[in-house]
Amino acid sequence: MVPQTVSAMEGAPAISLPEWPMFGLADDMRPALRTISNAGEAAALVTLYRVEGGGPRPPGAQMVVSSRVVSGFLSGGCIEGDVAIHAARTIEDGAPRHLIYGEGSPWLDIRLLCGARVELLVERVVPDDPSLIRLLALADARRPAVWVSDGRQRRIDLPEGPAPDCRVRSAPFELRRGFNPAPRLAVIGADPVALAVASLGAQSGFETTLIRPLGPETPPPLAGVAYSRANPKDALAKIGLDPWTAVAIATHDWDTDHNALLTALPSAAGYVGVLGSRRRLAERLDRLRAAGVGEASLDRLRAPIGLDLGGKAPWEVAIAVIAQIVAERERQAIGDGAKLRL
């Protein structure tokens, strides 16, 4: 993608898309919305609400565009530059815009290489918008929310259970885009495998905490990873185990593993896995039963942890663990009929 600078109209502030689209690594737009809200600026929130023909991004994918922040992506780089032009205009005049790319689009020179047809809503969001304020407050409280908008007026609904990704009504137009709590990952351990899992988790968008009971006072040199020296019970209680939290246990200490499992398995955590040999799994399960852990909780345990990819090196195990967490999320999505985001 080449650098693009777009402007809504003469005198309007320019919006630049960087040469390297690192902004596309973000999937949750709430941090970007919080940034522009704290800065007192207006922004355009762009939501992909309809996809025909198998595009690279699903309905519900979003992008935030402002003079300060660009976050998210909507295609493989085919439309983002043009979307930014319309976003700048919406920021300037406040008018929502419905954009179509692909079949039926008025912009015949803009092609999606995948052959898809996509429809998007561009809406202006201002810092004092009550719906934005409430959305961010619910994110802080780790409660699901649904952003309901016709492009000009919006409200926040509270779903029963996990929020659906995206639904749209055509006449009159109404977009319903669900937001679930941000995914979290608690990694218990201190060896290179635990460090690799924590590091990859943070890079993958999880709010990650590494727990090393009585570990060094100096935190690990891992970007985006919080650190706790508390025992697993206290550390996990402080983090809070809800359906959007995954727990990966990799201490190589039988008693520490056991105590961590006693806290994590009966909880609401969406994923619990433990590193260890398959040969000793039956012994581990018997010890947990003796401690009063029920069969329903034991059935949730992923042990040995991670998908069987064959690799044993720290980064190979980390990839297997994060992949299993994502696979479990998708399995729950199918079972629940709504995407439960770990």
NORWOMO-V779164 format. One record per residue. N is the residue number from 1. RES is the residue in one small letter. SS is DSSP state (~ for helix, > for strand, _ for the rest). PHI is phi in radians with two decimals (999 if undefined). OMEGA is omega in degrees with one decimal (NA if undefined). Layout:
n=N res=RES ss=SS phi=PHI omega=OMEGA
n=N res=RES ss=SS phi=PHI omega=OMEGA
//
This chain:
n=1 res=m ss=_ phi=999 omega=179.0
n=2 res=v ss=_ phi=-1.46 omega=177.7
n=3 res=p ss=_ phi=-1.05 omega=179.3
n=4 res=q ss=> phi=-2.32 omega=175.1
n=5 res=t ss=> phi=-2.04 omega=-176.2
n=6 res=v ss=> phi=-2.15 omega=-179.1
n=7 res=s ss=_ phi=-2.41 omega=-176.3
n=8 res=a ss=_ phi=-1.15 omega=-176.7
n=9 res=m ss=_ phi=-2.92 omega=-177.7
n=10 res=e ss=_ phi=-1.00 omega=178.6
n=11 res=g ss=_ phi=1.61 omega=179.4
n=12 res=a ss=_ phi=-1.36 omega=-179.8
n=13 res=p ss=_ phi=-1.14 omega=-179.8
n=14 res=a ss=_ phi=-1.34 omega=175.8
n=15 res=i ss=> phi=-2.15 omega=-175.8
n=16 res=s ss=> phi=-1.88 omega=170.9
n=17 res=l ss=> phi=-1.76 omega=-176.8
n=18 res=p ss=_ phi=-1.09 omega=179.7
n=19 res=e ss=_ phi=-1.10 omega=174.4
n=20 res=w ss=_ phi=-1.74 omega=-172.4
n=21 res=p ss=_ phi=-1.39 omega=176.9
n=22 res=m ss=~ phi=-1.09 omega=178.4
n=23 res=f ss=~ phi=-1.05 omega=-178.6
n=24 res=g ss=~ phi=-1.33 omega=177.7
n=25 res=l ss=~ phi=-1.31 omega=-179.5
n=26 res=a ss=_ phi=-1.44 omega=178.3
n=27 res=d ss=_ phi=-1.95 omega=179.7
n=28 res=d ss=_ phi=-1.71 omega=-175.7
n=29 res=m ss=_ phi=-1.53 omega=-178.4
n=30 res=r ss=~ phi=-1.11 omega=175.5
n=31 res=p ss=~ phi=-1.04 omega=178.1
n=32 res=a ss=~ phi=-1.16 omega=177.5
n=33 res=l ss=~ phi=-1.10 omega=178.0
n=34 res=r ss=~ phi=-1.17 omega=179.8
n=35 res=t ss=~ phi=-1.08 omega=-178.2
n=36 res=i ss=~ phi=-1.26 omega=177.1
n=37 res=s ss=~ phi=-1.14 omega=178.7
n=38 res=n ss=~ phi=-1.11 omega=179.5
n=39 res=a ss=_ phi=-1.45 omega=179.7
n=40 res=g ss=_ phi=1.29 omega=-177.0
n=41 res=e ss=_ phi=-1.94 omega=170.6
n=42 res=a ss=_ phi=-1.49 omega=178.4
n=43 res=a ss=> phi=-2.54 omega=172.3
n=44 res=a ss=> phi=-1.81 omega=173.6
n=45 res=l ss=> phi=-1.81 omega=-176.9
n=46 res=v ss=> phi=-1.91 omega=-178.8
n=47 res=t ss=> phi=-2.12 omega=173.2
n=48 res=l ss=> phi=-1.40 omega=-173.5
n=49 res=y ss=> phi=-2.00 omega=177.2
n=50 res=r ss=> phi=-2.55 omega=179.3
n=51 res=v ss=> phi=-2.31 omega=174.4
n=52 res=e ss=> phi=-2.18 omega=176.5
n=53 res=g ss=_ phi=1.64 omega=172.9
n=54 res=g ss=_ phi=1.27 omega=178.0
n=55 res=g ss=_ phi=-1.30 omega=-177.8
n=56 res=p ss=_ phi=-1.29 omega=-179.4
n=57 res=r ss=_ phi=-2.18 omega=-176.1
n=58 res=p ss=_ phi=-1.49 omega=170.2
n=59 res=p ss=_ phi=-0.96 omega=-176.0
n=60 res=g ss=_ phi=1.80 omega=175.8
n=61 res=a ss=_ phi=-1.06 omega=-174.3
n=62 res=q ss=> phi=-2.35 omega=176.8
n=63 res=m ss=> phi=-2.53 omega=173.7
n=64 res=v ss=> phi=-1.92 omega=-178.2
n=65 res=v ss=> phi=-2.25 omega=173.2
n=66 res=s ss=_ phi=-2.64 omega=178.0
n=67 res=s ss=_ phi=-1.20 omega=-177.0
n=68 res=r ss=_ phi=-1.82 omega=-170.7
n=69 res=v ss=_ phi=-2.33 omega=165.1
n=70 res=v ss=> phi=-2.23 omega=-175.2
n=71 res=s ss=> phi=-2.56 omega=177.1
n=72 res=g ss=> phi=1.60 omega=176.7
n=73 res=f ss=_ phi=-2.62 omega=-170.3
n=74 res=l ss=_ phi=-2.17 omega=-179.5
n=75 res=s ss=_ phi=-2.72 omega=176.2
n=76 res=g ss=_ phi=-1.54 omega=-177.9
n=77 res=g ss=_ phi=1.82 omega=-176.4
n=78 res=c ss=_ phi=-1.33 omega=-169.0
n=79 res=i ss=_ phi=-2.13 omega=-171.3
n=80 res=e ss=~ phi=-1.02 omega=179.6
n=81 res=g ss=~ phi=-1.09 omega=179.0
n=82 res=d ss=~ phi=-1.23 omega=176.9
n=83 res=v ss=~ phi=-1.02 omega=-180.0
n=84 res=a ss=~ phi=-1.09 omega=176.5
n=85 res=i ss=~ phi=-1.10 omega=-179.9
n=86 res=h ss=~ phi=-1.18 omega=177.4
n=87 res=a ss=~ phi=-1.10 omega=178.4
n=88 res=a ss=~ phi=-1.07 omega=178.6
n=89 res=r ss=~ phi=-1.16 omega=178.8
n=90 res=t ss=~ phi=-1.15 omega=175.7
n=91 res=i ss=~ phi=-1.05 omega=-175.8
n=92 res=e ss=~ phi=-1.27 omega=-173.7
n=93 res=d ss=~ phi=-1.87 omega=176.9
n=94 res=g ss=_ phi=1.37 omega=-176.7
n=95 res=a ss=_ phi=-1.48 omega=176.7
n=96 res=p ss=_ phi=-1.19 omega=179.5
n=97 res=r ss=> phi=-2.35 omega=173.1
n=98 res=h ss=> phi=-1.83 omega=-175.5
n=99 res=l ss=> phi=-1.97 omega=176.2
n=100 res=i ss=> phi=-2.18 omega=174.2
n=101 res=y ss=> phi=-2.21 omega=-174.4
n=102 res=g ss=_ phi=1.80 omega=-179.0
n=103 res=e ss=_ phi=-1.02 omega=-179.9
n=104 res=g ss=_ phi=1.53 omega=-178.9
n=105 res=s ss=_ phi=-1.36 omega=174.6
n=106 res=p ss=_ phi=-1.32 omega=-178.0
n=107 res=w ss=_ phi=-1.85 omega=-173.7
n=108 res=l ss=_ phi=-1.19 omega=-178.1
n=109 res=d ss=_ phi=-1.45 omega=179.4
n=110 res=i ss=_ phi=-1.81 omega=-175.4
n=111 res=r ss=_ phi=-2.02 omega=169.1
n=112 res=l ss=_ phi=-1.57 omega=-174.9
n=113 res=l ss=_ phi=-1.08 omega=179.1
n=114 res=c ss=_ phi=-1.36 omega=-179.4
n=115 res=g ss=_ phi=1.46 omega=-177.1
n=116 res=a ss=_ phi=-1.35 omega=170.5
n=117 res=r ss=> phi=-2.08 omega=-177.2
n=118 res=v ss=> phi=-2.26 omega=176.6
n=119 res=e ss=> phi=-2.20 omega=-174.7
n=120 res=l ss=> phi=-2.35 omega=171.5
n=121 res=l ss=> phi=-1.92 omega=174.1
n=122 res=v ss=> phi=-1.95 omega=-179.3
n=123 res=e ss=> phi=-2.30 omega=-179.2
n=124 res=r ss=> phi=-1.52 omega=179.2
n=125 res=v ss=> phi=-2.13 omega=-179.7
n=126 res=v ss=_ phi=-1.96 omega=-172.6
n=127 res=p ss=_ phi=-1.03 omega=-176.9
n=128 res=d ss=_ phi=-1.65 omega=177.3
n=129 res=d ss=_ phi=-1.10 omega=-178.1
n=130 res=p ss=~ phi=-0.99 omega=-179.9
n=131 res=s ss=~ phi=-1.20 omega=177.1
n=132 res=l ss=~ phi=-1.12 omega=179.6
n=133 res=i ss=~ phi=-1.04 omega=-178.9
n=134 res=r ss=~ phi=-1.23 omega=178.6
n=135 res=l ss=~ phi=-1.02 omega=-178.6
n=136 res=l ss=~ phi=-1.22 omega=177.6
n=137 res=a ss=~ phi=-1.15 omega=178.0
n=138 res=l ss=~ phi=-1.17 omega=175.3
n=139 res=a ss=~ phi=-1.10 omega=177.8
n=140 res=d ss=~ phi=-1.10 omega=-179.5
n=141 res=a ss=_ phi=-1.48 omega=-178.1
n=142 res=r ss=_ phi=0.95 omega=176.6
n=143 res=r ss=_ phi=-2.14 omega=177.6
n=144 res=p ss=_ phi=-1.10 omega=180.0
n=145 res=a ss=> phi=-2.58 omega=177.0
n=146 res=v ss=> phi=-2.17 omega=176.9
n=147 res=w ss=> phi=-1.47 omega=-177.7
n=148 res=v ss=> phi=-1.98 omega=-172.7
n=149 res=s ss=> phi=-2.62 omega=168.8
n=150 res=d ss=_ phi=-1.85 omega=-179.0
n=151 res=g ss=_ phi=1.83 omega=179.5
n=152 res=r ss=_ phi=-2.03 omega=179.3
n=153 res=q ss=_ phi=-2.01 omega=-177.5
n=154 res=r ss=> phi=-2.55 omega=176.2
n=155 res=r ss=> phi=-2.62 omega=176.8
n=156 res=i ss=> phi=-2.03 omega=173.8
n=157 res=d ss=> phi=-1.81 omega=177.1
n=158 res=l ss=_ phi=-1.84 omega=-178.2
n=159 res=p ss=_ phi=-1.39 omega=170.2
n=160 res=e ss=_ phi=-1.56 omega=-175.7
n=161 res=g ss=_ phi=1.55 omega=-178.9
n=162 res=p ss=_ phi=-1.07 omega=-180.0
n=163 res=a ss=_ phi=-1.46 omega=175.9
n=164 res=p ss=_ phi=-1.20 omega=-176.9
n=165 res=d ss=_ phi=-1.13 omega=-174.3
n=166 res=c ss=> phi=-2.78 omega=173.9
n=167 res=r ss=> phi=-2.41 omega=-177.7
n=168 res=v ss=> phi=-2.46 omega=172.8
n=169 res=r ss=> phi=-1.96 omega=-172.8
n=170 res=s ss=_ phi=-1.47 omega=-172.5
n=171 res=a ss=_ phi=-2.37 omega=-9.8
n=172 res=p ss=_ phi=-1.24 omega=-175.6
n=173 res=f ss=_ phi=-1.13 omega=174.4
n=174 res=e ss=> phi=-2.62 omega=178.5
n=175 res=l ss=> phi=-1.77 omega=176.2
n=176 res=r ss=> phi=-2.16 omega=-177.5
n=177 res=r ss=> phi=-2.07 omega=-176.1
n=178 res=g ss=> phi=-1.46 omega=174.7
n=179 res=f ss=> phi=-2.23 omega=174.6
n=180 res=n ss=_ phi=-1.82 omega=178.1
n=181 res=p ss=_ phi=-0.96 omega=-179.5
n=182 res=a ss=_ phi=-1.07 omega=179.5
n=183 res=p ss=_ phi=-1.18 omega=178.8
n=184 res=r ss=> phi=-2.19 omega=178.5
n=185 res=l ss=> phi=-2.42 omega=173.1
n=186 res=a ss=> phi=-1.91 omega=179.0
n=187 res=v ss=> phi=-1.94 omega=-179.6
n=188 res=i ss=> phi=-1.90 omega=-178.5
n=189 res=g ss=> phi=2.69 omega=-175.9
n=190 res=a ss=_ phi=-2.55 omega=-175.9
n=191 res=d ss=_ phi=-1.44 omega=-178.8
n=192 res=p ss=~ phi=-1.01 omega=177.7
n=193 res=v ss=~ phi=-1.12 omega=179.0
n=194 res=a ss=~ phi=-1.07 omega=178.7
n=195 res=l ss=~ phi=-1.13 omega=180.0
n=196 res=a ss=~ phi=-1.18 omega=178.8
n=197 res=v ss=~ phi=-1.09 omega=-180.0
n=198 res=a ss=~ phi=-1.11 omega=-178.6
n=199 res=s ss=~ phi=-1.13 omega=-179.8
n=200 res=l ss=~ phi=-1.18 omega=176.8
n=201 res=g ss=~ phi=-1.05 omega=179.2
n=202 res=a ss=~ phi=-1.11 omega=178.7
n=203 res=q ss=~ phi=-1.14 omega=-178.1
n=204 res=s ss=_ phi=-1.53 omega=175.1
n=205 res=g ss=_ phi=1.74 omega=177.1
n=206 res=f ss=_ phi=-1.46 omega=168.3
n=207 res=e ss=> phi=-1.30 omega=-165.0
n=208 res=t ss=> phi=-1.90 omega=174.3
n=209 res=t ss=> phi=-2.21 omega=173.0
n=210 res=l ss=> phi=-1.69 omega=-178.8
n=211 res=i ss=> phi=-1.93 omega=176.3
n=212 res=r ss=_ phi=-2.28 omega=-176.7
n=213 res=p ss=_ phi=-0.95 omega=179.1
n=214 res=l ss=_ phi=1.00 omega=179.8
n=215 res=g ss=_ phi=-1.33 omega=179.7
n=216 res=p ss=_ phi=-1.03 omega=177.0
n=217 res=e ss=_ phi=-1.20 omega=179.1
n=218 res=t ss=_ phi=-1.33 omega=-179.1
n=219 res=p ss=_ phi=-1.21 omega=179.1
n=220 res=p ss=_ phi=-1.19 omega=-178.5
n=221 res=p ss=_ phi=-1.39 omega=-178.4
n=222 res=l ss=_ phi=-2.11 omega=-178.6
n=223 res=a ss=_ phi=-1.11 omega=175.1
n=224 res=g ss=_ phi=1.35 omega=-178.0
n=225 res=v ss=> phi=-1.96 omega=173.8
n=226 res=a ss=> phi=-1.37 omega=-172.3
n=227 res=y ss=> phi=-2.43 omega=176.5
n=228 res=s ss=> phi=-2.34 omega=176.6
n=229 res=r ss=_ phi=-1.77 omega=-176.2
n=230 res=a ss=_ phi=-1.32 omega=174.6
n=231 res=n ss=_ phi=-1.21 omega=-174.3
n=232 res=p ss=~ phi=-0.95 omega=-178.3
n=233 res=k ss=~ phi=-1.06 omega=-177.9
n=234 res=d ss=~ phi=-1.22 omega=-178.7
n=235 res=a ss=~ phi=-1.15 omega=-179.8
n=236 res=l ss=~ phi=-1.20 omega=177.5
n=237 res=a ss=~ phi=-1.13 omega=178.7
n=238 res=k ss=~ phi=-1.19 omega=177.5
n=239 res=i ss=~ phi=-1.13 omega=-177.1
n=240 res=g ss=_ phi=1.56 omega=-175.7
n=241 res=l ss=_ phi=-1.80 omega=178.3
n=242 res=d ss=_ phi=-2.13 omega=-175.5
n=243 res=p ss=_ phi=-1.07 omega=-179.3
n=244 res=w ss=_ phi=-1.78 omega=-179.5
n=245 res=t ss=> phi=-2.04 omega=176.0
n=246 res=a ss=> phi=-1.87 omega=179.0
n=247 res=v ss=> phi=-2.13 omega=177.8
n=248 res=a ss=> phi=-2.04 omega=-174.1
n=249 res=i ss=> phi=-1.87 omega=-175.0
n=250 res=a ss=> phi=-2.59 omega=-174.5
n=251 res=t ss=_ phi=-1.74 omega=-173.3
n=252 res=h ss=_ phi=1.15 omega=176.4
n=253 res=d ss=_ phi=-2.04 omega=-171.9
n=254 res=w ss=~ phi=-1.02 omega=-176.6
n=255 res=d ss=~ phi=-1.24 omega=178.9
n=256 res=t ss=~ phi=-1.12 omega=175.7
n=257 res=d ss=~ phi=-1.00 omega=-177.1
n=258 res=h ss=~ phi=-1.07 omega=-178.9
n=259 res=n ss=~ phi=-1.14 omega=177.7
n=260 res=a ss=~ phi=-1.15 omega=179.7
n=261 res=l ss=~ phi=-1.17 omega=178.0
n=262 res=l ss=~ phi=-1.07 omega=177.4
n=263 res=t ss=~ phi=-1.49 omega=-171.0
n=264 res=a ss=~ phi=-1.37 omega=-172.9
n=265 res=l ss=_ phi=-1.13 omega=179.7
n=266 res=p ss=_ phi=-1.37 omega=-175.1
n=267 res=s ss=_ phi=-1.46 omega=178.3
n=268 res=a ss=_ phi=-1.55 omega=-178.1
n=269 res=a ss=_ phi=-0.92 omega=-176.9
n=270 res=g ss=_ phi=-1.32 omega=-178.7
n=271 res=y ss=> phi=-2.66 omega=173.6
n=272 res=v ss=> phi=-2.39 omega=178.4
n=273 res=g ss=> phi=-2.37 omega=-179.2
n=274 res=v ss=> phi=-2.38 omega=176.9
n=275 res=l ss=_ phi=-1.37 omega=178.5
n=276 res=g ss=_ phi=2.81 omega=-176.7
n=277 res=s ss=_ phi=-1.37 omega=175.8
n=278 res=r ss=~ phi=-1.14 omega=-177.0
n=279 res=r ss=~ phi=-1.08 omega=-177.3
n=280 res=r ss=~ phi=-1.76 omega=-176.9
n=281 res=l ss=~ phi=-1.11 omega=-179.3
n=282 res=a ss=~ phi=-1.05 omega=178.1
n=283 res=e ss=~ phi=-1.11 omega=178.6
n=284 res=r ss=~ phi=-1.09 omega=-179.1
n=285 res=l ss=~ phi=-1.13 omega=178.5
n=286 res=d ss=~ phi=-1.09 omega=178.9
n=287 res=r ss=~ phi=-1.16 omega=178.1
n=288 res=l ss=~ phi=-1.19 omega=176.5
n=289 res=r ss=~ phi=-1.07 omega=-179.6
n=290 res=a ss=~ phi=-1.09 omega=178.7
n=291 res=a ss=_ phi=-1.50 omega=175.3
n=292 res=g ss=_ phi=1.74 omega=178.3
n=293 res=v ss=_ phi=-1.35 omega=-176.8
n=294 res=g ss=_ phi=-1.33 omega=-177.4
n=295 res=e ss=~ phi=-1.13 omega=179.5
n=296 res=a ss=~ phi=-1.08 omega=177.6
n=297 res=s ss=~ phi=-1.24 omega=179.5
n=298 res=l ss=~ phi=-1.12 omega=179.2
n=299 res=d ss=_ phi=-1.11 omega=-179.3
n=300 res=r ss=_ phi=-1.42 omega=-174.2
n=301 res=l ss=> phi=-1.30 omega=174.9
n=302 res=r ss=> phi=-1.78 omega=-176.4
n=303 res=a ss=_ phi=-2.59 omega=-7.9
n=304 res=p ss=_ phi=-1.07 omega=-173.6
n=305 res=i ss=_ phi=-1.16 omega=172.8
n=306 res=g ss=_ phi=1.59 omega=173.2
n=307 res=l ss=_ phi=-1.19 omega=-179.2
n=308 res=d ss=_ phi=-1.44 omega=179.0
n=309 res=l ss=_ phi=-1.67 omega=176.2
n=310 res=g ss=_ phi=1.66 omega=-176.9
n=311 res=g ss=_ phi=-1.47 omega=179.9
n=312 res=k ss=_ phi=-2.11 omega=179.6
n=313 res=a ss=_ phi=-1.18 omega=-175.7
n=314 res=p ss=~ phi=-0.91 omega=-178.5
n=315 res=w ss=~ phi=-1.21 omega=177.1
n=316 res=e ss=~ phi=-1.17 omega=176.7
n=317 res=v ss=~ phi=-1.15 omega=-180.0
n=318 res=a ss=~ phi=-1.05 omega=177.9
n=319 res=i ss=~ phi=-1.05 omega=180.0
n=320 res=a ss=~ phi=-1.10 omega=-178.6
n=321 res=v ss=~ phi=-1.22 omega=-179.7
n=322 res=i ss=~ phi=-1.09 omega=177.8
n=323 res=a ss=~ phi=-1.09 omega=179.7
n=324 res=q ss=~ phi=-1.19 omega=177.1
n=325 res=i ss=~ phi=-1.09 omega=178.1
n=326 res=v ss=~ phi=-1.13 omega=179.1
n=327 res=a ss=~ phi=-1.09 omega=177.9
n=328 res=e ss=~ phi=-1.14 omega=176.2
n=329 res=r ss=~ phi=-1.04 omega=-178.5
n=330 res=e ss=~ phi=-1.21 omega=176.8
n=331 res=r ss=~ phi=-1.10 omega=177.6
n=332 res=q ss=~ phi=-1.15 omega=179.5
n=333 res=a ss=~ phi=-1.07 omega=179.9
n=334 res=i ss=~ phi=-1.15 omega=-177.7
n=335 res=g ss=~ phi=-1.21 omega=-176.9
n=336 res=d ss=~ phi=-1.53 omega=-177.5
n=337 res=g ss=_ phi=1.37 omega=176.3
n=338 res=a ss=_ phi=-2.58 omega=-175.0
n=339 res=k ss=_ phi=-1.31 omega=175.0
n=340 res=l ss=_ phi=-1.60 omega=-173.2
n=341 res=r ss=_ phi=-1.55 omega=176.5
n=342 res=l ss=_ phi=-1.23 omega=NA
//
